[in-house]
């Protein structure tokens, strides 16, 4: 019986932690991608496959219509332009992402490891300010306050001097080793664009679970020649990897439930064999098979309850410990974060408890039918 209870404790604790870790992974990585690229991206519909956007203009009334699409929170313009950083006798190819004064810096402020975000209160100084990633800073041996030249390959070749005002660490290597953040007006001037021409718009939604439908609604609101697609389509590899984590979780849940039920079946069979004499006496006194079965099922439910209680203490306790301390670490280059993320969702915990209890009890009905096979005369004399 102790082994059966331990099996339920470990099974439930592993199930709680598995669901919490997968949810934590999906939430953390999704927020990283959303914080950098928004939820929905609006671009010009053309055959341009380069990193440099094709310019377009959305009229003010069309922007208002786009902003009023259900589930849309806000939108912000941006543009991309490839360049080459020359610093400390080293060269690094990057993509300058230009943003304007309306850019929401909330997420970037959380991932800054030094410095501050671009200050658009002074438009002249903002043109020379830039944010780079920790990966690029380490490669080029740069720090906050340093200056460098960036060359833009076009006809004629142009260069701009930038001062590093902040260093960020997103944790997604594909982004960190590629992008630097600067002023949108710099790209507009380099490309000889008009003041209201942009390379795209990033849209933030209120409810990410409805992003697919919102993306379709935004597409319907756009004028001809523009397209909208969600970050699920833009970062296909990352989101496909996240969907595979759900399969792993399902496999773990099935295995842990199987371990818990097998342990309980073994314990119930042992209890029935130990109480063979009692079963014979109860039958001789007129008890039905189902009445005797209920006695053993109630006893099994009691044992399962103890296992669930202790399993919750272990699972939730470890989850809270990791959530507050980040004790268990990860290789950020492989997992996009430096610690195991945990997101405890109490509806999930309640469902796991109820599911474990019901499945164990339903499965235990089968071995409890062994009671009906026991003969009263043989059972009373059984030793």
Buried (B, 14 or more C-beta within 10 A) or exposed (E): BEEBBBBBBBBBBBBBBBBBBBBBBBBBBBEBBBBBBBBBBBBBBEEEEEBBBBBBEBEEEBBEBBBEBEBBEEBBBBBBBBBBBBBEEEEBEBBBBBBBBEBBBEBBEEBBEBBBBBEBEEEEBBBBBBBBBBBBBEBBEBEBEBEBEBBBEBEEEEEBEBEBBBBBBBBBBEBBBBBBBBBBBBBBBBBEBEEEBBBBBBBBBEEBEEBEBBBEBBBEBBEEEBBBBBBBEBBEEBBEBBEEBEEEBEEBBEBBBEBBBEBBBBBBBEBBEEBBBBBBBBBEEEBEBEEBBBBBBEBBBEBBBBBBBBBBEBBBEBBEEBBEEBEEEBEBEEBBBEBBBBBBBEEBBEEBBEBBBEBBBEBBEEBBEBBEEBEBEEBBEEE
